[in-house]
Amino acid sequence: MKAKIQRSKTTEEVRPAKGNIRIDPTLELQVGASSDDCQRRKNPDDLRWSLTQGTIVAGADTYNHYLGGGMRFTNITIPKNAIIATAYLILRGSQATGGAACRTRISAENVDNPVTFANDAAAFDARWANRTSIRINWDNIPTWTKDVDYNSPEIKTVIQEIVNRAGWASGNAIVIFWEDYENRSTWAYENRRYAYSYNGSTTYAPKLYIEYTTVVAPTVTTQAVSDIGLD
């Protein structure tokens, strides 16, 4: 009787990818230094500047116009060209104000990795002039109550313009401007809004909330498979 011969064969099984992997992180950033926010009044008759004022004020009132400022957020760990799903400022009201014709605008400094603010009003003005092409109106802001948080309108397109820059890299900073330097608010009592700056409250300093999406190509894996047969 002829004996059966056992043969062993090993092959590789390729497991196909099942689509891209989506990663959706969330960031809540906060101003973390005195020189990372500032107040600037550009009223031609009364120019003022401060790195240490306890508030950032935007809008106008009867006598004070062209009010605004800037805020810098650091270590923004968003990869270049990530898809920004949502973004907005979170500002804590530092004073009750209720004028109905407060019209402000939000933009970002159009650079890859902005430095902290120097104690130099002219330098700030130059940085504001070099802002993003996308600017978001925050108009007719409702009454603010002291020590309540208020979210800005959606500014994801502003953040998207920055992270799409050729020189953007994860870990860079972003400077946001919140202001009425184009004199859109009505010159009347309380048509301005006050938010805490870092000097006003390290706890309630301005925040920037961002959700973004990255798409990661799947990894194709191989696995050894033994095929044992009997003849």
Secondary structure as GFF3:
##gff-version 3
##sequence-region A 1 231
A	DSSP	beta_strand	6	15	.	.	.	ID=ss1
A	DSSP	beta_strand	21	23	.	.	.	ID=ss2
A	DSSP	beta_strand	26	30	.	.	.	ID=ss3
A	DSSP	three_ten_helix	34	36	.	.	.	ID=ss4
A	DSSP	beta_strand	37	41	.	.	.	ID=ss5
A	DSSP	beta_strand	48	50	.	.	.	ID=ss6
A	DSSP	beta_strand	55	59	.	.	.	ID=ss7
A	DSSP	beta_strand	67	76	.	.	.	ID=ss8
A	DSSP	beta_strand	83	92	.	.	.	ID=ss9
A	DSSP	beta_strand	104	108	.	.	.	ID=ss10
A	DSSP	alpha_helix	121	129	.	.	.	ID=ss11
A	DSSP	beta_strand	136	138	.	.	.	ID=ss12
A	DSSP	beta_strand	149	151	.	.	.	ID=ss13
A	DSSP	alpha_helix	156	163	.	.	.	ID=ss14
A	DSSP	beta_strand	172	179	.	.	.	ID=ss15
A	DSSP	beta_strand	192	196	.	.	.	ID=ss16
A	DSSP	beta_strand	207	216	.	.	.	ID=ss17
A	DSSP	beta_strand	221	230	.	.	.	ID=ss18
###
